[in-house]
């Protein structure tokens, strides 16, 4: 079966039967959310062993069996909620736009860290098995893809030199970015002497002089890339020196995956940006 799926992990030390629990693809905090009850009477299908995994098929074809729900997941992003037998919320997650054959999950298992598992990399989706390995430390944290300009709505375009991508190192060690590069959005190869410290940010700007003029207090900035960021949304991929995808973000120009921050002309964001705070 190649339909959408939801993986449920039992991190406890004893088996549990999820028959009688509830799933939704609506906002789980919305009183009007529609919940689908996982059928009971199929213990051979619905019991999850201790530290085991179970796949629920989100194909809107409940007639195919007890593990097929009455909704399908949206590629544009939505929320998923899980309730226990007494209809108490057990877990929930909201995800953004998804690429085909990628997944979004906890890494490592049962942690509070979520990441995209990309099908054509060394960190692909792992349905039914553990999400092993160490989480990526360097992430894309912010994207300024549609700079503000006072003549918006006219034929005059915004200044694309004001575009930038921000990286964050959430790890505990310095990371060398020598040989790393952006692709699937703009083309930029990191110089050999570039590093990002533990807990630090690094801005990659379309034009360093323009960025520095707009944000004089930000000093950790490099840049000068080829191309431009799409105003309507696209994917940006960060690859390491081995060509392995470290992070990929797909942003959009609507919904909670884009925020417009229009402020004064000097120290504040001006335009549309994506941020992982969402």
N, C-alpha and C positions, 0 to 999 in steps of 0.2 A: 504494500500500500504506500503511495507517495503523496498522500494528502497532508495537510497541516497537522501538526501534533503538539500536544502539551505533555511534558514529562513531569511526573510527580516522584519526588525522592523521599523515602522513609529514613530519616537520619537517626531513628531510635534503635534501641537494642532488642526490640521484639517486633514480630510481624503485626501488621494492621490491615484490616479490611476497609477499603474506602467505599464500599457499597453503602448507599444511603447518604453520602456526602454530596455537596453541591458545587457546581461550576457555573461561571457566567463570563461573558465577554463584554458586559456592560460595566459602567463605573460601579464597583462593588460597594461604594458608600452611598449610592443613589437609592433611595427607598423604592423607586420604580424599576430597579434592575430586575431582569428576568433570569432566574436561576434554574439550571438543569440538574435534576437529581440523578446521580449515578445509580443505576439499577442494583437492587439487592437480589440475593438468591444465586449469584454466580461467583462463589468464593474462589473457584479455580481461575477466574479472570481478574478479580478485584482485590485479592490479598497481595500485599507488598511485603516481601521478606525484610527482616532487619537490614538496614543499610542497602536496601534494594531500590529498583527503579520500575516505573510502570508508565507506558505510553497511552495517552488518551487521544483518539483521532478526532480532530476538529474539522469535520467534513460535512456537517449538517445532514448526515445520513444515519440517524439513530437506528434505523431498521437493520443496519448491517451487524449489529451486535451491541453488547453492554458497554463497550469501550469506545463507541462512536457517539459524539455529542450532537445536539440539535442546533449547532451554530458553526460557522467557519471563521477563521481569523482573517483580518484585513491587512493587506500588504502595506497600507498606509499608516498602520499603527493603531493600537487600542489598548484596553485594559483587560486583565484576566483576574478573577477572584475565586478563592476556594473557601467554602464553609464546611464546618464539621456537621455531625448528625443533628446537633441542636441548633443549627443555622447560625453559629458564631463564626465570624470571619477568622480564618486560620492563616491565610496568606494572600497576597495580591501583588501584581506588578503591572505597570503601564510601560509599553514599549513604543518606540518610534517607527518610522518607515523602515521596511525590511527589504533586503535584496533577495532574489530568488535563491533558494537552497541554503540560505544562512539561518542561524538561530540566535537567540538571545537568552543567556542563562547565567546562573551563579557560578563563580569561579574563584576558588575551588567549591566543591559541593557544600551546600548549606551555609555558605558565607553570605555576608552582606554586599559583596562585590559582584556586580553584573557586568558582562561584556558580550560583544558580538562574536559568535563562532562562524568563521568564514570558510566556505566549502572548498576553496581552491588554495588553502594555505596549510601550514602545519598545525593549525588550531581549528579544525573543522567541527561541525556539529557532531555530537556523540549521543544519539538517541538510545536510551536504554542502558547506558554504561556511564561510568564516572567521568566527570570533567577534570581530568588529571592535569598536573603541571603547576607551574608558578604563574600568577597573574602578571600581566604586562604592567610595567611601572610608568612608562612614558605614554601619555594619552593626549589626543586632541581635546582641548578644553573649551575653546571658543573660536568662532568664525565670524569675521565681519565681511559679509558678502554683498551688501547693498548699501554703500555709503550714502549718507544724506546729502542733498543739494537743494538750494533754495528755489530752483526752477523745476522742481519735480512736476511731472505732468506735461512738460513741454518736450520738444525734440532734442533739447540739450541733455546729454547723458551725464550721469554722476562721474566723479573723478575716481576711476578704478585704481589709482595709485594709493587710495586710502584703504584698500582691502588688506586684510591680514588674517593669519591663523595663529592661534596661541597654543603652545604645548605646556603640559604640566608633568613634572616628575613626582609621583606620589610615593616613590620608594625611599630607601634609607641610604642610597649610595649615588655617587656621581655617575652619570651615564654619558659616554662619548657618542656623539651623533655623526661621526665621520663616516661618510659613504651612505648615509641615510638619504631618502628622497621622498618627495610628494609625487603622487600620480592620481589619475582619475579625478582631476579637478584643475589643478595647475601643475606645471612642471618646475621643480626646484630641487637641486642637489645641495646637501649641506656641506659646507667647507670642512676640511680635515681637522681644523683646530676647535670646532664647536663642541661644547659640553653643556649639560644641564644638571645643576646641582640637586641634591635631595630636597624635596619640598619646594622647588623653585619653578618659575615660569620662564618660558622663552617665546618671544614673538617673532614670527616669520612674516615680514611685511612685503607687500607688492613693491613698495618703494620706501627705503629706509629714511630718506630725507623728509618725505611727506609725513611719514608716521611720527618721526621725532618732532616735527613742527606741531603736530596735533596733540601729542602726548609727551611733552618734554620731561616728565618725571620718570618715564619708563626708559631704562638704559639697556636692558638685556634684550636687544633686538638685532636681527640679521635680516637679510632678504635680497630682493631683486629677482622676481620670478617671471616665467614666461606664461602668458595666457591671462585669463580672468575668471573669477568665480561667477557662476550663474546666479542671477537674481531670483530665479524661480525655484532653486533647489537642485542639488546634485550630490554625488558621493565624493568624498575626499579620502584618499588612501595614504597612509604613512608606512613606508617600507624601510627595513633596516639595511645594513651593508651587505647582507646575504640575499636581499630581495624578498625577505619574508615580511608579510604584512603584520605590522605591530598593532595598528588601529585603523579602523575605517568608520567614518561618520557620514550618514546621509541626512542632510538638513532639508527643510522645506520652508516655504514662505508663508505658511499659515498654520494655525493651531498652536499648541504648546511647544512646538519644535522650532518656533521663531519668535523672537521678542524684538519689538521696535523700541529703541531707547533714543529719544530726541532730547538733547540737552544743550547747554551752552557750547560755544564754538571751540573751547579750548580743552578742558581736561576730561570731558565726559564722552561716552560713546554717542556717536551721531549716525543713525541709520538702522538697518536691520542686521541683527547678529544672531547666531545660534550659540547656546551655551549648555554644557552638560549639567548645569544646575537644575535643568528641567528633568 
